[in-house]
Amino acid sequence: MTRPRILLTRRWPEAAEARLAERYDLTVSPDNKPLGADALAAAMRDYDALCPSASDRLPRAVIETPGRRVRIIANYGVGYDHIDIDAAREAGVVVTNTPGVLTDATADIAVMLMLMTMRRALEGERELRAGAWRGWRPTHLLGHSLEGKLLGLVGFGRIARATAKRAEAFGMRIAYHSRHVAEDMPAEAYHASLAELAAKADVLSLHAPGGTETRHMIDAALLARMPAHAVLINTARGSLVDEPALAATLTDGGIAAAGLDVYAEEPKVHPALFDAPNIVLLPHLGSATVETRIAMGMKVADNLDRFFAGEAPPDRVA
């Protein structure tokens, strides 16, 4: 029996690749770089399953490639706004993702960004490396404690809840904005208005999904509502933030700092962000632990196994 042909657009941890190689005719993209539209279209014709990551753009034109052979797009990651879900549904292509397994790792990064921005850690590290540190002094690089600060969570899914749990250990107070009220949270923690939450939060941390409805939900007007001492954290989707507006706000002192792990046009980063003061920029490290990346690969394998066995994949999104 011919084994299904599978393409990974990136290298995965060895254990995850080995599991797929046991059951499938596996190909791994040799360059370990984002594939362009032509390469992705060719893959749609040559393979039974495509396993992309966040920087592989799969618009309608790619999904509707003439002579398409791919029947399932098993995404290596929880976010799937780089895939045209409507086009996939119309074409009868199944799409899956990897929810749950990266929750804790991403929440860790969110809290790390809070600490780095509020305690001005990156500014201090740069000063030290540049040989500009003149020694300890009482008013040097004064930051703020997390103790007692209000953490405003935009979205209240798995990662936001894990972030809240960690933040509470630092003595932070929790508020959130979401489409649904959480029954296990105090009523006063819920904010129906994002603008109202932004005006009150000392730290605003983004955990909303990507898509047209949430694109640039953090724009110049929303940033203007944030207190001058506030910090913006984004470990969710780059498209949530109007990046030029954020850079301008930081430059003008509208907010104190920002910490970003995701960007609108990954792997490109808007150049204005590099010039903004008081910003921490990470290269999408949210799920970057050995344990998490292996678990993500195993979850993709679970979805593929179920699909090619004629069963419903557990993490189907289209």
Backbone as CSV, one residue per row, in Angstrom:
resi,resn,N_x,N_y,N_z,CA_x,CA_y,CA_z,C_x,C_y,C_z
1,MET,0.849,-1.201,0.000,0.000,0.000,0.000,0.884,1.250,0.000
2,THR,0.572,2.183,-0.892,1.343,3.414,-0.990,1.097,4.292,0.227
3,ARG,2.157,4.766,0.817,2.020,5.622,1.997,1.738,7.057,1.561
4,PRO,0.886,7.788,2.291,0.622,9.198,1.961,1.901,10.017,1.984
5,ARG,1.990,10.947,1.050,3.159,11.825,0.971,2.910,13.081,1.816
6,ILE,3.860,13.389,2.695,3.734,14.499,3.634,4.907,15.455,3.436
7,LEU,4.618,16.755,3.413,5.678,17.763,3.338,5.677,18.619,4.600
8,LEU,6.833,18.695,5.260,7.041,19.651,6.344,7.784,20.834,5.759
9,THR,7.254,22.038,5.948,7.903,23.219,5.384,9.103,23.681,6.206
10,ARG,9.296,23.095,7.405,10.420,23.417,8.280,10.965,22.138,8.892
11,ARG,12.153,22.216,9.461,12.644,21.120,10.276,11.884,21.119,11.603
12,TRP,11.514,19.943,12.055,10.882,19.760,13.352,11.873,19.057,14.282
13,PRO,11.592,19.013,15.582,12.429,18.218,16.472,12.513,16.773,15.971
14,GLU,13.655,16.167,16.192,13.939,14.845,15.629,12.882,13.809,15.997
15,ALA,12.410,13.836,17.228,11.437,12.823,17.664,10.140,12.932,16.882
16,ALA,9.711,14.168,16.591,8.471,14.364,15.841,8.638,13.937,14.390
17,GLU,9.756,14.284,13.777,10.007,13.863,12.396,10.076,12.339,12.302
18,ALA,10.709,11.722,13.286,10.857,10.266,13.265,9.507,9.569,13.327
19,ARG,8.597,10.099,14.121,7.270,9.472,14.209,6.561,9.522,12.859
20,LEU,6.614,10.666,12.179,5.964,10.772,10.873,6.634,9.866,9.850
21,ALA,7.954,9.771,9.901,8.683,8.951,8.925,8.338,7.471,9.049
22,GLU,7.877,7.036,10.218,7.513,5.638,10.401,6.283,5.255,9.590
23,ARG,5.380,6.223,9.400,4.095,5.900,8.768,3.901,6.508,7.391
24,TYR,4.665,7.543,7.095,4.400,8.304,5.877,5.645,8.438,5.017
25,ASP,5.412,8.779,3.767,6.496,9.139,2.855,6.797,10.612,3.128
26,LEU,7.788,10.847,3.975,8.023,12.177,4.523,9.096,12.928,3.762
27,THR,8.786,14.200,3.450,9.762,15.127,2.889,9.840,16.346,3.800
28,VAL,11.052,16.775,4.088,11.263,17.977,4.884,11.940,19.012,4.004
29,SER,11.382,20.218,3.944,11.960,21.283,3.125,13.418,21.499,3.530
30,PRO,14.358,21.379,2.583,15.776,21.407,2.952,16.289,22.775,3.398
31,ASP,15.640,23.867,2.949,16.151,25.204,3.250,15.750,25.718,4.618
32,ASN,14.696,25.111,5.212,14.214,25.543,6.524,13.861,27.023,6.530
33,LYS,13.307,27.508,5.408,12.890,28.895,5.257,11.435,28.937,4.787
34,PRO,10.755,30.079,4.960,9.380,30.177,4.468,9.320,29.874,2.981
35,LEU,8.330,29.084,2.569,8.162,28.753,1.166,7.357,29.846,0.469
36,GLY,7.752,30.188,-0.738,7.024,31.167,-1.530,5.773,30.558,-2.148
37,ALA,4.989,31.400,-2.799,3.718,30.956,-3.371,3.912,29.854,-4.404
38,ASP,4.938,29.957,-5.243,5.161,28.945,-6.275,5.509,27.596,-5.657
39,ALA,6.363,27.619,-4.644,6.748,26.370,-3.984,5.564,25.737,-3.260
40,LEU,4.744,26.565,-2.651,3.567,26.041,-1.961,2.554,25.482,-2.951
41,ALA,2.392,26.152,-4.084,1.485,25.643,-5.115,1.975,24.296,-5.632
42,ALA,3.278,24.169,-5.831,3.834,22.890,-6.273,3.588,21.807,-5.236
43,ALA,3.725,22.175,-3.954,3.472,21.217,-2.884,2.017,20.773,-2.877
44,MET,1.114,21.683,-3.159,-0.308,21.332,-3.192,-0.596,20.291,-4.269
45,ARG,0.219,20.264,-5.322,0.032,19.290,-6.401,0.743,17.964,-6.132
46,ASP,1.804,18.005,-5.329,2.683,16.841,-5.220,2.500,16.014,-3.960
47,TYR,1.787,16.537,-2.960,1.698,15.846,-1.678,0.243,15.625,-1.274
48,ASP,0.056,14.661,-0.380,-1.282,14.396,0.169,-1.580,15.274,1.368
49,ALA,-0.528,15.674,2.076,-0.698,16.522,3.258,0.415,17.548,3.291
50,LEU,0.045,18.754,3.677,0.999,19.856,3.810,1.007,20.282,5.271
51,CYS,2.209,20.403,5.848,2.344,20.802,7.253,3.105,22.120,7.311
52,PRO,2.390,23.256,7.234,3.034,24.569,7.248,3.215,25.088,8.661
53,SER,3.896,26.231,8.756,3.997,26.950,10.019,3.532,28.385,9.792
54,ALA,3.650,29.225,10.810,3.009,30.543,10.799,3.469,31.453,9.670
55,SER,4.693,31.288,9.186,5.192,32.192,8.150,4.998,31.660,6.738
56,ASP,4.286,30.552,6.592,3.921,30.040,5.263,2.530,30.546,4.910
57,ARG,2.448,31.462,3.957,1.172,32.061,3.599,0.417,31.169,2.622
58,LEU,-0.808,30.806,2.988,-1.638,29.952,2.142,-2.933,30.668,1.795
59,PRO,-2.869,31.618,0.849,-4.065,32.331,0.428,-4.918,31.467,-0.500
60,ARG,-6.029,32.007,-0.908,-6.955,31.289,-1.779,-6.273,30.780,-3.046
61,ALA,-5.419,31.615,-3.648,-4.782,31.226,-4.903,-3.952,29.959,-4.749
62,VAL,-3.295,29.788,-3.615,-2.507,28.581,-3.379,-3.416,27.389,-3.122
63,ILE,-4.415,27.577,-2.290,-5.318,26.474,-1.953,-6.080,25.991,-3.177
64,GLU,-6.410,26.893,-4.089,-7.152,26.528,-5.298,-6.223,26.182,-6.460
65,THR,-4.985,25.781,-6.168,-4.033,25.381,-7.199,-4.641,24.302,-8.092
66,PRO,-4.644,24.497,-9.417,-5.149,23.450,-10.321,-4.373,22.152,-10.140
67,GLY,-5.073,21.045,-10.151,-4.433,19.754,-9.970,-4.062,19.462,-8.529
68,ARG,-4.704,20.164,-7.591,-4.382,19.982,-6.171,-4.551,18.528,-5.743
69,ARG,-3.530,18.051,-5.024,-3.537,16.707,-4.447,-3.730,16.746,-2.936
70,VAL,-3.252,17.806,-2.290,-3.338,17.927,-0.829,-4.787,17.852,-0.371
71,ARG,-5.027,16.997,0.615,-6.365,16.857,1.191,-6.447,17.382,2.619
72,ILE,-5.280,17.573,3.241,-5.267,18.087,4.611,-4.067,19.007,4.792
73,ILE,-4.322,20.151,5.416,-3.276,21.077,5.832,-3.191,20.966,7.348
74,ALA,-2.143,20.303,7.821,-1.973,20.074,9.263,-0.977,21.105,9.782
75,ASN,-1.498,22.197,10.307,-0.664,23.330,10.689,0.144,23.029,11.945
76,TYR,1.433,23.396,11.900,2.324,23.234,13.048,2.259,24.525,13.858
77,GLY,1.260,24.623,14.719,1.014,25.814,15.511,-0.462,25.955,15.784
78,VAL,-0.786,26.773,16.780,-2.200,26.945,17.124,-2.871,27.991,16.244
79,GLY,-2.134,29.036,15.860,-2.723,30.088,15.028,-2.796,29.666,13.568
80,TYR,-3.867,30.053,12.894,-4.019,29.655,11.496,-4.524,30.797,10.612
81,ASP,-4.254,32.050,11.040,-4.699,33.172,10.226,-3.853,33.349,8.961
82,HIS,-2.772,32.576,8.819,-1.997,32.595,7.574,-2.593,31.670,6.520
83,ILE,-3.673,30.983,6.872,-4.356,30.062,5.964,-5.743,30.619,5.656
84,ASP,-6.108,30.647,4.388,-7.446,31.102,4.004,-8.431,29.979,4.332
85,ILE,-9.031,30.068,5.500,-9.911,29.005,5.986,-11.153,28.862,5.108
86,ASP,-11.717,29.983,4.671,-12.906,29.911,3.808,-12.595,29.182,2.510
87,ALA,-11.442,29.492,1.914,-11.054,28.823,0.673,-10.848,27.329,0.901
88,ALA,-10.260,26.978,2.051,-10.042,25.566,2.356,-11.372,24.828,2.491
89,ARG,-12.319,25.435,3.194,-13.628,24.801,3.346,-14.296,24.598,1.991
90,GLU,-14.251,25.623,1.167,-14.882,25.541,-0.153,-14.226,24.486,-1.033
91,ALA,-12.926,24.315,-0.857,-12.200,23.333,-1.664,-12.266,21.924,-1.085
92,GLY,-12.821,21.812,0.118,-12.890,20.509,0.756,-11.580,20.057,1.350
93,VAL,-10.700,21.008,1.686,-9.412,20.697,2.301,-9.550,20.826,3.815
94,VAL,-9.224,19.782,4.530,-9.286,19.806,5.988,-8.095,20.600,6.525
95,VAL,-8.336,21.408,7.562,-7.272,22.167,8.226,-7.305,21.834,9.711
96,THR,-6.120,21.546,10.284,-6.016,21.278,11.717,-4.933,22.168,12.323
97,ASN,-4.956,22.276,13.640,-3.916,23.048,14.345,-3.468,22.282,15.590
98,THR,-2.722,22.952,16.472,-2.156,22.258,17.638,-2.464,23.008,18.933
99,PRO,-3.716,23.070,19.345,-4.053,23.816,20.561,-3.616,23.087,21.826
100,GLY,-3.476,23.848,22.900,-3.244,23.254,24.211,-1.805,23.024,24.568
101,VAL,-1.022,22.443,23.674,0.320,22.011,24.060,1.304,23.160,24.224
102,LEU,1.001,24.319,23.673,1.932,25.441,23.813,1.462,26.498,24.808
103,THR,0.420,26.175,25.554,-0.173,27.129,26.489,0.832,27.642,27.516
104,ASP,1.469,26.737,28.237,2.346,27.141,29.331,3.592,27.864,28.822
105,ALA,4.170,27.373,27.730,5.378,28.004,27.203,5.101,29.437,26.763
106,THR,3.958,29.661,26.131,3.622,31.012,25.669,3.298,31.925,26.842
107,ALA,2.610,31.398,27.842,2.328,32.198,29.038,3.619,32.604,29.739
108,ASP,4.597,31.712,29.748,5.898,32.051,30.341,6.518,33.250,29.626
109,ILE,6.445,33.252,28.291,7.010,34.351,27.514,6.277,35.656,27.800
110,ALA,4.954,35.591,27.944,4.178,36.796,28.246,4.640,37.420,29.556
111,VAL,4.818,36.597,30.581,5.261,37.113,31.872,6.705,37.599,31.785
112,MET,7.536,36.895,31.039,8.908,37.337,30.867,8.958,38.724,30.227
113,LEU,8.118,38.958,29.226,8.071,40.272,28.586,7.582,41.349,29.557
114,MET,6.650,40.985,30.429,6.205,41.943,31.445,7.373,42.343,32.334
115,LEU,8.134,41.371,32.788,9.260,41.650,33.664,10.343,42.444,32.941
116,MET,10.633,42.069,31.707,11.683,42.761,30.962,11.340,44.220,30.705
117,THR,10.047,44.482,30.398,9.645,45.853,30.112,9.477,46.669,31.384
118,MET,8.784,46.122,32.366,8.514,46.897,33.573,9.760,47.120,34.422
119,ARG,10.701,46.172,34.384,11.950,46.331,35.131,13.079,46.868,34.251
120,ARG,12.769,47.178,32.988,13.712,47.810,32.060,14.992,46.986,31.902
121,ALA,14.803,45.668,31.881,15.948,44.756,31.847,16.753,44.878,30.557
122,LEU,16.073,44.980,29.422,16.803,45.039,28.165,17.592,46.340,28.041
123,GLU,17.024,47.444,28.520,17.758,48.707,28.508,19.055,48.582,29.310
124,GLY,18.951,47.946,30.479,20.128,47.769,31.311,21.158,46.860,30.667
125,GLU,20.707,45.780,30.038,21.627,44.843,29.391,22.375,45.524,28.251
126,ARG,21.651,46.331,27.474,22.291,47.045,26.364,23.312,48.062,26.885
127,GLU,22.953,48.764,27.942,23.867,49.754,28.520,25.151,49.088,28.999
128,LEU,24.988,47.946,29.659,26.147,47.231,30.178,27.062,46.758,29.047
129,ARG,26.476,46.162,28.023,27.269,45.657,26.895,27.984,46.789,26.152
130,ALA,27.353,47.958,26.130,27.946,49.093,25.429,29.052,49.766,26.236
131,GLY,29.289,49.285,27.455,30.313,49.880,28.299,29.913,51.227,28.867
132,ALA,28.594,51.476,28.931,28.117,52.781,29.384,27.657,52.786,30.839
133,TRP,27.691,51.632,31.502,27.238,51.577,32.891,28.246,52.266,33.802
134,ARG,27.769,53.190,34.620,28.638,53.958,35.500,28.524,53.528,36.968
135,GLY,27.927,52.362,37.175,27.805,51.840,38.529,26.434,52.086,39.138
136,TRP,26.212,51.436,40.281,24.918,51.533,40.956,24.678,52.960,41.444
137,ARG,23.435,53.409,41.278,23.039,54.705,41.813,21.539,54.675,42.072
138,PRO,21.055,55.434,43.018,19.684,55.275,43.508,18.586,55.484,42.473
139,THR,18.827,56.274,41.442,17.745,56.567,40.491,18.013,55.976,39.111
140,HIS,18.924,55.021,39.027,19.295,54.467,37.724,18.295,53.419,37.246
141,LEU,17.746,53.618,36.025,16.849,52.669,35.365,15.749,52.162,36.297
142,LEU,15.073,53.083,36.929,13.988,52.688,37.823,12.805,52.158,37.019
143,GLY,12.366,50.969,37.370,11.205,50.377,36.741,10.054,50.309,37.720
144,HIS,9.157,49.341,37.496,7.990,49.178,38.359,7.832,47.710,38.735
145,SER,7.372,47.481,39.948,7.058,46.135,40.407,5.746,45.666,39.782
146,LEU,5.614,44.346,39.599,4.343,43.788,39.149,3.323,43.737,40.288
147,GLU,3.797,43.744,41.520,2.926,43.656,42.697,1.871,44.748,42.677
148,GLY,0.597,44.342,42.748,-0.507,45.284,42.835,-0.961,45.879,41.520
149,LYS,-0.242,45.627,40.437,-0.613,46.212,39.137,-1.788,45.455,38.524
150,LEU,-2.564,46.152,37.709,-3.707,45.541,37.044,-3.288,45.006,35.688
151,LEU,-3.418,43.703,35.511,-3.145,43.052,34.234,-4.437,42.924,33.462
152,GLY,-4.510,43.585,32.315,-5.673,43.494,31.450,-5.422,42.495,30.343
153,LEU,-6.194,41.424,30.309,-6.038,40.359,29.325,-7.063,40.542,28.221
154,VAL,-6.601,40.638,26.989,-7.487,40.793,25.836,-7.669,39.414,25.224
155,GLY,-8.831,38.831,25.470,-9.064,37.425,25.188,-8.843,36.649,26.481
156,PHE,-9.633,35.569,26.669,-9.503,34.844,27.940,-9.574,33.337,27.706
157,GLY,-8.760,32.882,26.750,-8.656,31.459,26.483,-7.569,30.816,27.312
158,ARG,-7.067,29.684,26.833,-6.103,28.890,27.601,-4.859,29.698,27.984
159,ILE,-4.267,30.385,26.982,-3.003,31.077,27.240,-3.221,32.265,28.170
160,ALA,-4.322,32.994,27.966,-4.612,34.121,28.854,-4.795,33.645,30.290
161,ARG,-5.487,32.537,30.478,-5.708,32.010,31.823,-4.392,31.565,32.462
162,ALA,-3.536,30.932,31.665,-2.235,30.516,32.198,-1.377,31.722,32.553
163,THR,-1.485,32.783,31.756,-0.767,34.019,32.051,-1.289,34.640,33.343
164,ALA,-2.604,34.639,33.500,-3.204,35.186,34.717,-2.735,34.432,35.958
165,LYS,-2.657,33.117,35.858,-2.210,32.303,37.001,-0.791,32.681,37.412
166,ARG,0.074,32.871,36.425,1.453,33.254,36.721,1.510,34.669,37.294
167,ALA,0.715,35.567,36.705,0.729,36.959,37.149,0.221,37.095,38.586
168,GLU,-0.747,36.280,38.957,-1.263,36.323,40.328,-0.179,35.942,41.334
169,ALA,0.755,35.078,40.923,1.857,34.708,41.810,2.778,35.894,42.086
170,PHE,2.761,36.893,41.190,3.526,38.124,41.388,2.697,39.190,42.102
171,GLY,1.482,38.855,42.481,0.632,39.798,43.194,-0.141,40.738,42.290
172,MET,-0.273,40.408,41.005,-1.019,41.268,40.096,-2.520,41.027,40.234
173,ARG,-3.278,42.057,39.960,-4.730,41.958,39.888,-5.126,41.662,38.443
174,ILE,-6.232,40.945,38.236,-6.591,40.458,36.909,-7.916,41.054,36.440
175,ALA,-7.911,41.536,35.196,-9.133,41.953,34.507,-9.039,41.420,33.086
176,TYR,-10.174,41.306,32.414,-10.122,40.755,31.059,-11.254,41.304,30.193
177,HIS,-11.008,41.244,28.878,-12.011,41.571,27.875,-12.131,40.371,26.953
178,SER,-13.343,39.901,26.739,-13.554,38.720,25.917,-14.965,38.751,25.354
179,ARG,-15.196,37.910,24.350,-16.547,37.821,23.791,-17.525,37.188,24.778
180,HIS,-17.008,36.421,25.712,-17.855,35.718,26.673,-17.400,35.997,28.096
181,VAL,-18.353,36.043,28.995,-18.061,36.223,30.412,-17.645,34.884,31.002
182,ALA,-16.562,34.887,31.756,-16.078,33.667,32.399,-16.803,33.477,33.728
183,GLU,-17.498,32.377,33.858,-18.300,32.147,35.060,-17.449,31.934,36.302
184,ASP,-16.196,31.536,36.116,-15.341,31.272,37.275,-14.518,32.486,37.693
185,MET,-14.812,33.650,37.093,-14.103,34.871,37.447,-15.049,35.849,38.136
186,PRO,-14.518,36.719,39.007,-15.384,37.734,39.631,-16.025,38.621,38.565
187,ALA,-17.256,39.023,38.806,-17.981,39.818,37.818,-17.251,41.114,37.488
188,GLU,-16.607,41.719,38.486,-15.946,42.999,38.264,-14.679,42.880,37.406
189,ALA,-14.189,41.646,37.210,-12.989,41.463,36.382,-13.292,41.602,34.898
190,TYR,-14.563,41.418,34.528,-14.933,41.445,33.108,-15.159,42.871,32.630
191,HIS,-14.613,43.186,31.460,-14.813,44.476,30.817,-15.383,44.242,29.417
192,ALA,-16.612,44.652,29.219,-17.234,44.478,27.916,-16.587,45.345,26.858
193,SER,-15.977,46.434,27.283,-15.344,47.374,26.368,-13.825,47.249,26.432
194,LEU,-13.195,47.005,25.287,-11.740,46.967,25.234,-11.150,48.326,25.583
195,ALA,-11.789,49.379,25.127,-11.295,50.724,25.411,-11.294,50.997,26.912
196,GLU,-12.325,50.540,27.609,-12.398,50.729,29.063,-11.284,49.961,29.766
197,LEU,-11.034,48.733,29.321,-9.961,47.944,29.924,-8.612,48.597,29.676
198,ALA,-8.386,49.075,28.457,-7.113,49.708,28.120,-6.858,50.944,28.973
199,ALA,-7.905,51.669,29.308,-7.758,52.887,30.100,-7.393,52.598,31.550
200,LYS,-7.678,51.383,32.018,-7.450,51.046,33.419,-6.211,50.192,33.655
201,ALA,-5.806,49.413,32.659,-4.765,48.407,32.861,-3.373,49.028,32.959
202,ASP,-2.594,48.515,33.878,-1.174,48.870,33.940,-0.387,48.084,32.899
203,VAL,-0.828,46.853,32.657,-0.255,46.008,31.613,-1.403,45.472,30.783
204,LEU,-1.332,45.656,29.476,-2.353,45.136,28.565,-1.703,44.026,27.751
205,SER,-2.182,42.794,27.946,-1.576,41.626,27.309,-2.560,41.004,26.332
206,LEU,-2.115,40.803,25.095,-3.000,40.377,24.013,-3.003,38.855,23.858
207,HIS,-4.208,38.290,23.823,-4.382,36.845,23.678,-5.571,36.532,22.773
208,ALA,-5.847,37.415,21.826,-6.972,37.253,20.925,-6.536,36.533,19.655
209,PRO,-7.474,35.909,18.941,-7.122,35.261,17.678,-6.889,36.282,16.580
210,GLY,-6.208,35.863,15.528,-6.031,36.730,14.369,-7.258,36.709,13.481
211,GLY,-7.230,37.504,12.415,-8.355,37.563,11.483,-8.797,38.985,11.219
212,THR,-9.748,39.127,10.312,-10.203,40.462,9.914,-10.892,41.197,11.056
213,GLU,-11.564,40.476,11.934,-12.298,41.131,13.025,-11.375,41.747,14.064
214,THR,-10.206,41.172,14.233,-9.299,41.649,15.278,-8.095,42.418,14.722
215,ARG,-8.002,42.547,13.409,-6.852,43.235,12.818,-6.799,44.680,13.315
216,HIS,-5.638,45.083,13.822,-5.401,46.433,14.324,-6.393,46.823,15.418
217,MET,-6.786,45.866,16.229,-7.638,46.210,17.367,-6.877,47.139,18.323
218,ILE,-5.551,47.058,18.287,-4.725,47.996,19.037,-4.207,49.025,18.039
219,ASP,-4.957,50.117,17.892,-4.600,51.170,16.941,-4.240,52.444,17.700
220,ALA,-4.033,53.532,16.975,-3.612,54.783,17.611,-4.636,55.260,18.643
221,ALA,-5.920,55.110,18.316,-6.962,55.572,19.236,-6.960,54.759,20.524
222,LEU,-6.784,53.446,20.404,-6.769,52.595,21.591,-5.519,52.870,22.425
223,LEU,-4.379,53.017,21.757,-3.136,53.316,22.473,-3.233,54.633,23.231
224,ALA,-3.963,55.605,22.661,-4.119,56.906,23.312,-4.923,56.814,24.595
225,ARG,-5.715,55.763,24.741,-6.508,55.588,25.953,-5.692,54.962,27.089
226,MET,-4.569,54.364,26.767,-3.753,53.705,27.789,-3.016,54.734,28.635
227,PRO,-2.837,54.468,29.920,-2.075,55.388,30.770,-0.630,55.497,30.291
228,ALA,0.004,56.618,30.588,1.382,56.847,30.141,2.365,55.854,30.755
229,HIS,2.026,55.293,31.923,2.931,54.339,32.563,2.685,52.898,32.108
230,ALA,1.694,52.696,31.231,1.258,51.339,30.884,2.227,50.653,29.927
231,VAL,2.094,49.328,29.886,2.921,48.474,29.038,2.004,47.606,28.182
232,LEU,2.370,47.432,26.909,1.627,46.559,25.992,2.449,45.305,25.731
233,ILE,1.812,44.124,25.848,2.464,42.850,25.598,1.685,42.112,24.520
234,ASN,2.393,41.583,23.516,1.716,40.812,22.468,2.458,39.509,22.210
235,THR,1.843,38.399,22.624,2.340,37.060,22.322,1.325,36.295,21.484
236,ALA,0.345,37.002,20.927,-0.764,36.347,20.228,-0.561,36.368,18.718
237,ARG,-0.943,37.476,18.070,-0.834,37.616,16.624,-0.327,39.012,16.315
238,GLY,0.604,39.127,15.407,1.127,40.433,15.037,0.087,41.342,14.436
239,SER,-0.900,40.760,13.754,-1.917,41.563,13.078,-2.819,42.315,14.044
240,LEU,-2.794,41.976,15.335,-3.644,42.664,16.308,-3.210,44.114,16.513
241,VAL,-1.950,44.416,16.220,-1.374,45.723,16.552,-1.052,46.511,15.291
242,ASP,-1.451,47.771,15.278,-1.006,48.708,14.241,0.426,49.089,14.610
243,GLU,1.386,48.438,13.996,2.777,48.570,14.425,3.339,49.985,14.263
244,PRO,3.083,50.694,13.145,3.553,52.085,13.064,2.949,52.977,14.151
245,ALA,1.673,52.742,14.474,1.029,53.524,15.531,1.672,53.236,16.877
246,LEU,2.023,51.974,17.121,2.683,51.634,18.377,4.051,52.308,18.463
247,ALA,4.813,52.257,17.376,6.132,52.891,17.374,6.019,54.382,17.653
248,ALA,5.032,55.030,17.036,4.837,56.467,17.248,4.442,56.763,18.681
249,THR,3.594,55.931,19.261,3.160,56.128,20.640,4.326,55.990,21.612
250,LEU,5.177,54.995,21.383,6.342,54.815,22.249,7.308,55.985,22.116
251,THR,7.512,56.447,20.896,8.430,57.563,20.657,7.937,58.838,21.316
252,ASP,6.615,59.025,21.311,6.021,60.229,21.895,5.802,60.123,23.402
253,GLY,6.097,58.964,23.979,5.890,58.784,25.408,4.453,58.518,25.786
254,GLY,3.646,58.079,24.824,2.237,57.805,25.112,2.045,56.650,26.063
255,ILE,2.892,55.622,25.936,2.924,54.530,26.909,4.388,54.285,27.275
256,ALA,4.598,53.550,28.356,5.954,53.405,28.881,6.799,52.419,28.096
257,ALA,6.188,51.304,27.645,6.985,50.262,27.004,6.076,49.266,26.299
258,ALA,6.708,48.410,25.508,5.996,47.326,24.842,6.920,46.133,24.728
259,GLY,6.330,44.952,24.747,7.067,43.714,24.546,6.350,42.873,23.515
260,LEU,7.025,42.575,22.406,6.405,41.855,21.302,7.146,40.561,21.008
261,ASP,6.379,39.500,20.743,6.958,38.228,20.301,6.435,37.834,18.928
262,VAL,5.489,38.599,18.400,4.866,38.296,17.109,4.723,39.579,16.302
263,TYR,4.666,39.418,14.967,4.683,40.575,14.070,3.744,40.323,12.893
264,ALA,3.275,41.404,12.297,2.258,41.309,11.257,2.754,40.609,10.009
265,GLU,4.018,40.815,9.642,4.549,40.274,8.386,5.772,39.395,8.652
266,GLU,5.651,38.487,9.582,6.795,37.636,9.906,7.317,36.904,8.680
267,PRO,8.653,36.765,8.530,9.681,37.156,9.493,10.124,38.619,9.405
268,LYS,9.458,39.413,8.573,9.798,40.831,8.512,9.247,41.541,9.747
269,VAL,9.999,42.510,10.232,9.567,43.344,11.355,9.503,44.780,10.854
270,HIS,8.420,45.466,11.141,8.277,46.849,10.670,9.459,47.680,11.159
271,PRO,10.158,48.380,10.263,11.380,49.098,10.672,11.156,50.145,11.748
272,ALA,9.963,50.713,11.815,9.695,51.731,12.839,9.837,51.162,14.243
273,LEU,9.605,49.854,14.406,9.707,49.253,15.729,11.146,49.241,16.231
274,PHE,12.108,49.104,15.325,13.510,49.073,15.738,13.962,50.410,16.324
275,ASP,13.329,51.482,15.888,13.716,52.813,16.362,12.941,53.256,17.588
276,ALA,11.912,52.492,17.954,11.097,52.892,19.098,11.843,52.644,20.404
277,PRO,11.769,53.566,21.347,12.405,53.354,22.644,11.587,52.400,23.513
278,ASN,12.240,51.813,24.479,11.544,51.017,25.494,10.683,49.903,24.893
279,ILE,11.257,49.175,23.948,10.525,48.059,23.360,11.421,46.826,23.368
280,VAL,10.836,45.688,23.720,11.533,44.406,23.694,10.976,43.614,22.524
281,LEU,11.837,43.172,21.623,11.441,42.449,20.422,12.035,41.044,20.462
282,LEU,11.182,40.031,20.513,11.625,38.644,20.498,11.240,37.993,19.169
283,PRO,12.029,37.031,18.701,11.753,36.382,17.410,10.799,35.192,17.522
284,HIS,9.564,35.466,17.929,8.492,34.462,18.009,8.953,33.226,18.789
285,LEU,9.261,33.440,20.055,9.763,32.377,20.926,8.680,31.752,21.798
286,GLY,7.427,32.123,21.592,6.358,31.701,22.494,6.325,30.214,22.793
287,SER,6.481,29.388,21.765,6.416,27.938,21.968,7.795,27.286,21.931
288,ALA,8.852,28.097,22.026,10.204,27.601,21.780,10.830,26.919,22.983
289,THR,10.243,25.805,23.396,10.911,24.890,24.315,10.960,23.531,23.622
290,VAL,11.956,22.748,23.960,12.079,21.420,23.357,10.806,20.618,23.594
291,GLU,10.315,20.665,24.827,9.138,19.872,25.184,7.921,20.285,24.366
292,THR,7.735,21.597,24.221,6.550,22.095,23.516,6.617,21.789,22.031
293,ARG,7.770,22.020,21.415,7.873,21.802,19.971,7.721,20.320,19.611
294,ILE,8.212,19.434,20.468,7.966,18.006,20.239,6.484,17.702,20.363
295,ALA,5.855,18.235,21.399,4.419,17.996,21.612,3.591,18.523,20.440
296,MET,3.986,19.663,19.875,3.280,20.196,18.712,3.371,19.232,17.538
297,GLY,4.576,18.697,17.302,4.734,17.742,16.210,3.925,16.483,16.422
298,MET,3.874,16.010,17.656,3.096,14.813,17.956,1.601,15.065,17.763
299,LYS,1.170,16.290,18.062,-0.243,16.625,17.877,-0.584,16.667,16.386
300,VAL,0.326,17.201,15.568,0.118,17.158,14.116,0.023,15.708,13.659
301,ALA,0.925,14.861,14.146,0.912,13.449,13.771,-0.408,12.782,14.165
302,ASP,-0.926,13.115,15.348,-2.220,12.566,15.769,-3.320,12.940,14.779
303,ASN,-3.321,14.199,14.358,-4.326,14.644,13.405,-4.195,13.924,12.067
304,LEU,-2.972,13.767,11.592,-2.747,13.066,10.323,-3.144,11.596,10.425
305,ASP,-2.790,10.956,11.530,-3.130,9.537,11.702,-4.640,9.328,11.647
306,ARG,-5.360,10.189,12.351,-6.825,10.057,12.356,-7.406,10.332,10.977
307,PHE,-6.884,11.353,10.322,-7.406,11.716,9.004,-7.199,10.590,8.001
308,PHE,-5.983,10.065,7.921,-5.703,9.035,6.918,-6.280,7.676,7.299
309,ALA,-6.778,7.552,8.541,-7.520,6.365,8.947,-9.006,6.514,8.644
310,GLY,-9.381,7.641,8.036,-10.778,7.881,7.694,-11.614,8.390,8.844
311,GLU,-10.943,8.906,9.892,-11.651,9.404,11.061,-11.523,10.927,11.157
312,ALA,-12.313,11.540,12.033,-12.264,12.991,12.204,-11.030,13.391,13.006
313,PRO,-10.195,14.287,12.480,-9.040,14.757,13.256,-9.506,15.483,14.507
314,PRO,-8.821,15.316,15.622,-9.293,15.925,16.878,-9.184,17.452,16.900
315,ASP,-8.324,18.034,16.081,-8.100,19.468,16.160,-8.464,20.157,14.840
316,ARG,-9.555,19.725,14.256,-9.980,20.303,12.979,-10.541,21.695,13.166
317,VAL,-10.088,22.645,12.330,-10.614,24.014,12.351,-11.329,24.356,11.046
318,ALA,-11.208,23.495,10.032,-11.924,23.683,8.751,-12.083,22.342,8.068
